[in-house]
Every structure is written in C-alpha cells, then in structure tokens.
Amino acid sequence: MSGIKKLAGQTMWYGLSTIAAKFINYILTPYITFKFTNAQYGEMSIIYSFIPFMNIIFTYGMETAYFRYANTYDAKKIYNTISISIIISSIIFSVIMLLMAKPLTTLLTIEADNNYLVLAVCIIFLDALSTLPFAKLRQENRPLKFAFIRITSILINVFCIYFFLSLCPNWLKENPTHWCSKFYQPNFAVGYILIANIVQSLFTLLLLSKEFFSFSLNFDTKLWKEMMLYSLPLIIAGFGGMINETFDRIMLSWWAPVQTEMAAKSEVGIYAACYKLSILITLSVQAFRMGAEPFFFKKSKDADAKKTYARVMNFFVITVCFMFLLVALYLDIWKHFIQNANMWQGLHIVPILLLANIFLGIYYNLSIWYKLVNKTNVGALITIFGVVITLVINYFFIPYYSYTACAWATFACYGSMMVLSYVWGQKEYPVPYEWVKLCSYIFYVVALYFIHSILIKHFTTFWSSFTIASLLVLLFSFIVFIKEKSELKNLPIFNKLIK
C-alpha cells in the first residue's frame, strides 16, 4: 500500500498542476465560446490539433527515454545528451516548418492566416525546450516546483487572453487613440490566443532556466544511438496517438457534410467544444500519466510490482467511472460551460467520448508492460492499429454523420487498443488485473446512464433530473463500497467508517 500511497501523492501534485492548468483552460471555454463564433472556435481547434503532432516530432520520445535510462545509467550524462539533441533538432525542425509554411497552411485550411503557423511554430519550439526540464523535476521527485510552474504559467496565459480579447477592445471602444491601437487588430482573435500561449511558454522556460541550463556540452554518441533505438517506436506510438486524439478535427474540416469551408469550421467548433465536456476524465488520465510513468519504472524492481500495477488499475478504473457519472448524469449543468448555445446540438456525443477516454486511460495503464520489457515497437504497432480504425471510420462516416462519426471513431479506436494491449501484455508480461470486476464497473455506470436517460423522459424538470442523478451516483458508491470493502480497510479513513 505504501507504493500506491506514494503514487497517489505524486499524482496529486502533478495532477493538481495539470488539472489546475487544464481546468483553468476549461473555465476559459465559456469565455472563448462567448467571444468567438463557431467558425473561429473551430479554426482555433484545428491549430491546437496540429500543435500536439509537432510536439511528438520535436521531442521524439526522449522524455520516456530519460525516465527509462536515468535509472540505469548516469542521470547527468543522460540529461546532457538528450538536452543537446533536443535543442539542435528543435532548431532544425522549426526552420523546416517555416520553409513549408504554404503547404502546411493549405493542409490545415488556414491559408488566409499564415501568421498563425508562425506563432504555432514558436509555441512548439518553446514547449520542446521545456519538456526535458519538466521531466527532470518529475524524475527527481520535485512535484511542488512542477506544480508551481504549471499553475503560474497558465494564469499568465489567462491574463494575456483577457487582455487581448476584453481589455484592448474595451479601451479602444472608449478611446480610439488608446496606446493599444498601435498594435491591436480586432480581426486577429485566434492569433491572440496563440500569442498568449507564446508568452506562457516563454515564462515557463524562464522558470525552468535552472533545470534547462544544468546540462553541459558532453554528448555521448553511443548512448544517444541506444536511446534513439528505444524511443523511435515511441515516436510512431505518440504520433499515432495524436492522430487518434486530435486529427479528427482536421479530418472533420475536410469532409464535414456541409457546403462551405466556414461551415466545416463551425462543425469543428461544435465538436471541439463538446469534447471539452469530457474534461474530468481527460484530466484524470493526464494527471495519472504524469505521476505513473516514473513511478512504474522505479517500482519495476520490486518483487510485488505486478500486484501493485493491478491495484493501481483497480483504483484508476473506479475513479474514472465516478467521473463518467458526474459528467454524463449532470450534463444539463455542464453544458452551460459552453456559452454558445448553438454548440449544444452536439451534446449527445459527450457520453461516447467519456467512455472513449476511460478506455484510453486503461490503455495507458496497460502500456507499461512493453516499456518495461523494452518492446516499445509493440506500442507503435498497437497505436497504428488504432490509427487505421480512426482513419477508416472517419473517412467513410464523417461525410454522412459529421462529428458523431468522430466520436464513435474515438470510442472504437481506444477500445480496440485497450483490448489488444491487454491480450498481448498478458502473454508477454502477465499482471493479475481483476478484469471481471473492472468490466463490471464500466457496465454499471453505462447502465446507470441509460436508466437516467429513460427516467428523465418522464420526470422532465431540472430538479427531478438532478435528484435522480444523485441517487444513481450514491447507488454506484454503495456498489463500490461493497466490492472494495476488504481493500478499503487498508485506508485509515475508510477503516474507521467500516468499523
């Protein structure tokens, strides 16, 4: 239990910063959806679907390689080699992207806004430089500084967005000759979101300057080649993961069953805004990954490692199942985070996306096996399998069902990856997961969602829906309590409650 407590503590701090950053961004959703049209929000979503792709290329799996080799080799030598590699490659990749600006803007359907691509390249470059310093903080178990930097930088981002989208327009409205009139362009709305992100990234790198400049010019070529062999499959896995996670926005802008490019971007805006409502599970998965990856590698040396992995999976599935209910059953409340009511027409996809993200979180839990046995190529193969499912479903069904097809493609992709990783992993690195119990939890929450959907057709008021939802959440809590009673006895608070 001590190992799980340690993971929980680290995940709390890493998760606190990740959740705070993402949740603050989430709170911005009503503000931005109020300020932007559907098409503008869709255009912003397309750009922010492209950035994670390039983040994978710019860092090429070296973050995971750092965790893997820092426990085996001299951590300082590893840090020096990876730092030099990322700095040089980031410069090269940035130049290549700027030279390819025209075809890239055409691909992203943002031909009229070439400046957006330049700003996006700046964000990608700065974020790549921050990746390894953040990994160093995680490897050295320094979650407090990690959390401080993440939260502070996102607050700066929020201030900059408010400055550009509210303060400047208000000042100019009151005084057209105000000093901000020298640089402010009212039609550059999406661009100001990107500029705010650049300011955030610069400030982040400044706070990480001690870690960033802690490397020395000592490059170990042999070690670098070994790490590249380890991380190259992770690039494929990561790139495929981004296709599964964000590329559907770009495909939707290509193939949406509408007549104009602006209408297609509007469809993207609806989908992206509704996707935000799966934020609780998405944040849980991201927070878990921040704390779990270094923890799993360190725990692998212990005799009871596999048992610990199984228990971690158990607690994780219970947590995300609760979050599914908290979003899916109270959707009438959550929808108000989208201040543009025209986007509510896509709310029916939210439960599908919630389940898809549960599958993704389970897959991340399962994926530790191929990283521990140095078979990262398996992760690449599983991800490619998911990519094929994503591309095929979206290609054939987006022209008929628009963003609903994107949601089901995400569901099918992550579900198949989860099953394939489990089956393959149990043959190579068997872990005693309680899969019957875990499947039953997922079944229960889906059943409760359908029960709620049926009941609210007869009890149509808000308070009726809220009361029914709350009773169903309590019912699931009781089920978990009964099933996990023996496990909960090991936790002081629950032990007193049980007694």
C-alpha positions in Angstrom: 0.0 0.0 0.0 2.9 2.4 0.6 3.8 2.3 -3.1 0.3 3.2 -4.0 0.2 6.0 -1.4 3.5 7.4 -2.9 2.0 7.2 -6.4 -1.2 8.9 -5.1 0.9 11.7 -3.5 2.9 12.3 -6.6 -0.1 12.1 -8.8 -1.9 14.6 -6.5 0.8 17.2 -7.0 1.4 16.5 -10.7 -2.3 16.1 -11.2 -3.0 19.2 -9.2 -0.9 21.3 -11.5 -2.1 19.5 -14.6 -5.8 19.6 -13.5 -5.4 23.3 -12.4 -3.9 24.3 -15.7 -6.4 22.3 -17.8 -9.3 23.3 -15.6 -8.4 27.0 -15.8 -8.3 26.5 -19.6 -11.6 24.7 -19.3 -13.1 27.6 -17.4 -12.0 29.7 -20.3 -14.3 27.7 -22.6 -17.4 29.7 -21.8 -15.5 32.9 -22.2 -13.9 32.0 -25.5 -17.1 30.4 -26.9 -18.9 33.6 -26.0 -16.2 35.8 -27.7 -15.8 33.5 -30.8 -18.1 32.4 -33.5 -18.4 28.6 -34.2 -16.1 29.0 -37.1 -13.4 30.9 -35.1 -13.6 28.4 -32.4 -13.2 25.7 -35.0 -10.2 27.4 -36.5 -8.5 27.6 -33.1 -9.3 23.9 -32.5 -7.7 23.0 -35.9 -4.5 24.8 -35.0 -4.4 23.3 -31.5 -4.9 19.9 -33.1 -1.8 20.4 -35.2 0.5 21.6 -32.4 0.5 18.2 -30.4 1.5 16.4 -33.6 4.6 18.5 -33.9 5.3 18.2 -30.2 5.7 14.5 -30.7 8.2 15.1 -33.6 10.1 17.7 -31.7 10.6 15.6 -28.6 10.7 12.2 -30.4 10.1 10.0 -27.3 13.1 11.3 -25.4 11.1 12.1 -22.3 10.3 8.5 -21.8 13.8 7.5 -22.7 15.1 9.8 -20.0 12.9 8.0 -17.4 14.0 4.6 -18.7 17.8 5.2 -18.8 18.2 7.6 -15.9 17.5 4.7 -13.5 20.2 2.6 -15.3 23.0 5.0 -16.4 24.5 8.2 -15.1 21.5 10.5 -14.9 23.7 13.6 -15.6 25.1 12.0 -18.7 21.6 11.1 -19.9 20.4 14.6 -19.3 23.3 16.2 -21.2 22.9 14.0 -24.2 19.2 14.4 -24.6 19.3 18.2 -23.9 21.8 18.8 -26.7 19.9 16.5 -29.0 16.5 18.3 -28.5 18.0 21.8 -28.8 19.7 21.1 -32.1 16.8 19.1 -33.6 14.2 21.7 -32.5 16.1 24.5 -34.3 16.2 22.3 -37.5 12.6 21.3 -37.3 11.4 24.9 -36.8 13.3 26.1 -39.8 11.8 23.3 -41.9 8.3 24.1 -40.8 8.7 27.8 -41.7 10.0 26.9 -45.1 7.0 24.7 -45.6 4.5 27.3 -44.4 2.5 27.4 -47.6 1.6 23.6 -47.9 1.1 23.4 -44.1 -1.4 26.3 -44.1 -3.2 24.7 -47.0 -3.4 21.3 -45.2 -4.8 23.0 -42.1 -7.3 25.1 -44.1 -5.9 28.3 -42.7 -4.5 29.7 -45.9 -5.7 33.2 -45.1 -3.8 33.3 -41.8 -0.1 32.4 -42.5 0.8 34.3 -39.3 -1.0 31.6 -37.3 1.5 29.0 -38.4 4.5 31.2 -37.5 3.0 31.7 -34.0 2.3 27.9 -33.7 6.0 27.1 -34.6 7.1 29.4 -31.8 4.9 27.6 -29.3 6.1 24.2 -30.4 9.7 25.2 -30.3 9.5 26.7 -26.7 7.4 23.7 -25.4 10.0 21.3 -26.8 12.8 23.1 -24.8 10.7 22.8 -21.7 10.0 19.1 -22.0 13.2 17.7 -20.5 13.4 20.2 -17.6 9.9 19.2 -16.6 10.9 15.5 -16.9 13.9 16.3 -14.7 11.6 17.6 -12.0 9.5 14.5 -12.1 12.5 12.2 -12.1 13.9 14.0 -9.0 10.5 13.9 -7.2 10.1 17.6 -7.1 6.3 18.0 -7.7 5.9 21.3 -5.8 8.1 23.2 -8.2 6.5 21.4 -11.1 3.0 22.4 -9.9 4.1 26.0 -9.2 5.4 26.5 -12.7 2.5 24.9 -14.4 -0.1 26.8 -12.5 1.7 30.2 -12.6 2.3 29.9 -16.3 -1.4 29.1 -17.1 -2.5 32.1 -15.0 -0.3 34.3 -17.2 -1.9 32.8 -20.2 -5.4 33.6 -18.9 -4.4 37.2 -18.2 -3.0 37.6 -21.7 -6.1 36.2 -23.3 -8.3 38.5 -21.2 -6.0 41.4 -22.1 -6.3 40.8 -25.8 -9.9 39.8 -26.0 -11.5 42.1 -23.5 -9.3 44.9 -22.2 -7.9 46.1 -25.5 -11.3 46.1 -27.3 -12.9 48.0 -24.3 -10.1 50.6 -24.2 -10.4 51.2 -27.9 -14.1 51.5 -27.7 -13.8 54.2 -25.1 -10.7 55.9 -26.7 -9.9 55.0 -30.4 -6.4 56.6 -30.0 -5.5 54.5 -27.0 -1.9 53.2 -27.0 -3.0 49.7 -27.7 -4.4 50.9 -31.1 -0.8 50.8 -32.4 -0.7 47.0 -32.3 -4.2 45.7 -31.7 -6.2 44.2 -34.7 -9.8 43.3 -33.9 -9.9 40.5 -36.5 -6.8 38.7 -35.2 -8.8 37.0 -32.5 -7.4 33.4 -32.9 -3.9 34.9 -33.3 -4.1 36.5 -29.8 -4.9 33.1 -28.3 -1.6 31.9 -29.8 0.3 35.0 -28.7 -0.9 34.4 -25.1 0.4 30.8 -25.4 3.8 32.1 -26.5 4.0 34.4 -23.5 3.1 31.4 -21.3 5.7 29.2 -22.9 8.4 31.9 -22.6 7.6 32.4 -18.9 7.6 28.6 -18.3 11.1 28.3 -19.8 12.2 31.2 -17.7 11.1 29.5 -14.5 12.8 26.3 -15.7 16.0 28.0 -16.6 17.9 26.4 -13.7 17.0 22.9 -14.9 17.3 23.9 -18.6 20.9 25.2 -18.2 22.0 22.5 -15.9 23.3 20.4 -18.9 26.9 20.5 -20.0 28.3 20.1 -23.6 29.0 16.5 -23.1 27.3 14.4 -25.8 27.6 10.6 -25.7 27.0 9.4 -29.2 26.8 5.7 -28.3 24.3 6.3 -25.6 22.3 8.6 -27.9 22.0 5.9 -30.5 20.8 3.4 -27.9 18.2 5.8 -26.6 17.1 6.6 -30.2 16.5 2.9 -30.9 14.4 2.8 -27.7 12.5 6.0 -28.4 11.9 5.7 -32.2 8.9 3.3 -31.8 7.6 5.8 -29.2 7.5 8.5 -31.9 5.3 6.3 -34.0 3.1 5.5 -31.0 3.0 9.1 -30.0 2.3 10.4 -33.5 -0.4 7.7 -33.9 -1.8 8.7 -30.5 -2.2 12.3 -31.7 -3.9 11.1 -34.8 -6.3 9.2 -32.6 -6.7 12.1 -30.2 -6.8 15.3 -32.3 -6.6 14.6 -36.0 -10.3 14.0 -36.3 -10.8 17.8 -36.1 -8.7 18.3 -39.2 -10.5 15.4 -41.0 -13.8 17.0 -40.0 -12.7 20.3 -41.6 -12.0 18.3 -44.8 -15.0 16.0 -45.0 -17.9 17.5 -43.0 -21.2 17.2 -44.9 -21.6 21.0 -45.4 -21.2 23.3 -48.4 -18.6 25.8 -47.3 -15.2 25.9 -45.5 -16.7 28.2 -42.9 -19.5 25.8 -42.2 -17.0 23.0 -41.9 -15.0 25.0 -39.3 -18.3 25.6 -37.5 -18.8 21.8 -37.2 -15.2 21.5 -35.9 -16.1 24.2 -33.3 -19.2 22.3 -32.1 -17.2 19.0 -31.8 -14.3 20.6 -30.0 -16.5 22.5 -27.5 -18.5 19.3 -26.7 -15.2 17.3 -26.4 -14.3 19.8 -23.6 -17.1 18.3 -21.5 -15.1 15.0 -21.2 -12.5 17.1 -19.4 -12.8 15.4 -16.0 -11.7 12.0 -17.3 -9.2 13.6 -19.7 -7.6 15.4 -16.8 -7.5 12.3 -14.6 -5.8 10.4 -17.4 -3.2 13.1 -17.9 -2.6 13.6 -14.2 -2.2 9.9 -13.7 0.3 9.6 -16.6 2.4 12.4 -15.0 2.9 10.5 -11.8 2.6 7.0 -13.0 5.3 6.7 -15.6 8.3 7.4 -13.4 6.6 5.5 -10.5 6.1 2.4 -12.6 9.7 2.3 -13.8 11.0 2.6 -10.3 8.5 0.1 -8.9 9.5 -2.5 -11.5 12.5 -3.6 -9.4 10.3 -4.7 -6.5 9.1 -8.2 -6.0 5.4 -7.2 -5.7 5.5 -4.8 -8.8 2.8 -6.7 -10.7 0.5 -6.8 -7.8 0.9 -3.1 -7.4 0.2 -2.4 -11.0 -3.1 -4.4 -10.7 -4.2 -2.5 -7.6 -3.4 0.8 -9.3 -5.5 -0.2 -12.2 -8.4 -1.0 -9.9 -8.3 2.4 -8.2 -7.9 4.1 -11.5 -11.0 2.5 -13.1 -13.1 3.3 -10.1 -12.1 6.9 -10.2 -12.8 7.4 -13.9 -16.1 5.6 -13.6 -17.2 8.1 -10.9 -16.2 10.9 -13.2 -18.2 9.4 -16.1 -21.3 9.6 -13.9 -20.5 13.1 -12.6 -20.4 14.4 -16.2 -22.9 12.2 -18.1 -25.7 12.4 -15.4 -25.3 16.1 -14.8 -24.9 17.2 -18.5 -27.7 19.8 -18.1 -25.3 21.6 -15.8 -22.0 21.0 -17.6 -23.4 22.3 -20.9 -23.5 25.8 -19.6 -19.7 25.9 -19.7 -20.3 26.3 -23.4 -21.8 29.8 -23.6 -22.6 29.5 -27.3 -26.0 27.7 -27.2 -25.6 26.9 -30.9 -23.0 24.3 -29.9 -25.3 22.4 -27.6 -26.6 20.4 -30.6 -23.5 18.2 -30.2 -24.1 17.2 -26.5 -25.2 13.7 -27.5 -21.6 12.7 -28.2 -20.3 13.5 -24.7 -21.1 10.1 -23.1 -19.4 8.4 -26.1 -16.3 10.5 -25.6 -16.3 9.9 -21.9 -16.2 6.1 -22.4 -13.6 6.5 -25.1 -11.3 8.4 -22.6 -11.9 5.7 -20.0 -10.6 3.2 -22.5 -7.6 5.4 -23.2 -6.8 5.7 -19.5 -6.9 1.9 -19.1 -4.7 1.6 -22.2 -2.1 3.9 -20.6 -2.1 1.7 -17.5 -1.7 -1.4 -19.6 1.1 0.1 -21.8 3.7 -0.1 -19.0 4.4 -3.8 -19.9 6.0 -3.1 -23.3 8.0 -0.2 -21.9 9.4 -2.4 -19.1 10.4 -5.2 -21.4 11.9 -2.9 -24.0 9.4 -3.7 -26.6 8.3 -0.2 -27.5 7.8 -1.3 -31.0 4.7 -3.1 -29.7 3.2 0.2 -28.6 3.8 1.6 -32.1 2.0 -1.4 -33.7 -1.0 -1.1 -31.3 -1.2 2.6 -32.0 -1.0 2.1 -35.7 -3.9 -0.4 -35.4 -5.9 2.3 -33.6 -4.9 4.9 -36.3 -6.2 2.6 -39.0 -9.6 2.3 -37.2 -9.7 6.1 -36.7 -8.9 6.9 -40.3 -11.3 4.3 -41.8 -14.3 5.2 -39.7 -13.8 8.9 -40.1 -13.2 8.6 -43.8 -16.3 6.6 -44.5 -18.7 8.1 -42.0 -17.8 11.8 -41.5 -19.4 12.7 -44.9 -22.7 11.3 -43.5 -22.7 11.8 -39.7 -20.2 14.7 -39.2 -18.8 14.9 -35.7 -20.9 12.0 -34.4 -18.7 9.8 -36.6 -15.6 11.3 -35.0 -16.9 10.4 -31.5 -17.6 6.8 -32.4 -14.3 6.5 -34.2 -12.5 7.7 -31.0 -14.6 5.1 -29.0 -13.7 2.2 -31.4 -10.1 3.2 -31.6 -9.3 3.4 -27.9 -11.5 0.4 -27.1 -9.7 -1.8 -29.6 -6.2 -0.6 -28.4 -7.2 -1.3 -24.8 -8.3 -4.9 -25.6 -5.3 -5.6 -27.9 -2.8 -4.3 -25.3 -4.3 -6.4 -22.6 -4.3 -9.6 -24.6 -0.8 -9.1 -25.8 0.5 -7.9 -22.5 -0.8 -10.9 -20.6 1.2 -13.2 -22.8 4.5 -11.1 -22.5 4.2 -9.6 -19.0 1.2 -11.1 -17.2 -0.3 -8.8 -14.5 -3.1 -10.1 -12.2 -5.7 -7.5 -13.2 -9.2 -8.1 -11.9 -10.7 -7.7 -15.3 -14.1 -9.2 -14.5 -14.6 -6.6 -11.7 -13.2 -3.8 -13.8 -15.5 -4.6 -16.7 -18.5 -4.8 -14.3 -17.8 -1.2 -13.0 -17.8 0.1 -16.6 -21.0 -1.9 -17.3 -22.7 -0.5 -14.1 -22.0 3.2 -15.0 -23.2 2.7 -18.6 -26.4 1.0 -17.3 -27.0 3.8 -14.8 -26.6 6.4 -17.6 -29.3 4.7 -19.6 -31.5 4.4 -16.6 -31.1 8.1 -16.0 -31.8 8.8 -19.7 -35.1 6.8 -19.6 -36.3 8.3 -16.3 -35.8 11.9 -17.2 -38.1 11.4 -20.2 -40.9 11.0 -17.6 -39.5 13.5 -15.0 -38.6 16.4 -17.1 -37.8 19.2 -14.6 -34.2 20.1 -13.8 -34.5 19.2 -10.1 -36.0 15.8 -10.9 -33.1 15.1 -13.2 -30.6 16.3 -10.6 -32.2 14.2 -7.8 -32.3 11.0 -10.0 -28.7 11.6 -11.0 -27.6 12.0 -7.4 -29.4 8.8 -6.3 -27.7 6.9 -9.0 -24.3 8.2 -8.1 -25.0 7.1 -4.5 -26.0 3.7 -5.7 -22.8 3.2 -7.6 -20.9 4.4 -4.5 -22.6 1.7 -2.5 -21.7 -0.9 -5.1 -18.0 0.1 -5.0 -18.1 0.1 -1.2 -19.4 -3.5 -1.1 -17.0 -4.8 -3.7 -13.9 -3.0 -2.3 -14.6 -3.3 1.4 -11.6 -5.5 2.1 -9.3 -3.1 0.1 -10.7 0.0 1.8 -9.9 -1.4 5.2 -6.2 -0.6 4.4 -7.1 3.1 4.2 -7.3 4.9 7.6 -10.4 7.0 6.9 -12.4 4.2 5.4 -11.2 1.8 8.0 -12.9 3.9 10.7 -16.0 4.2 8.6 -16.2 0.4 8.1 -15.8 -0.2 11.8 
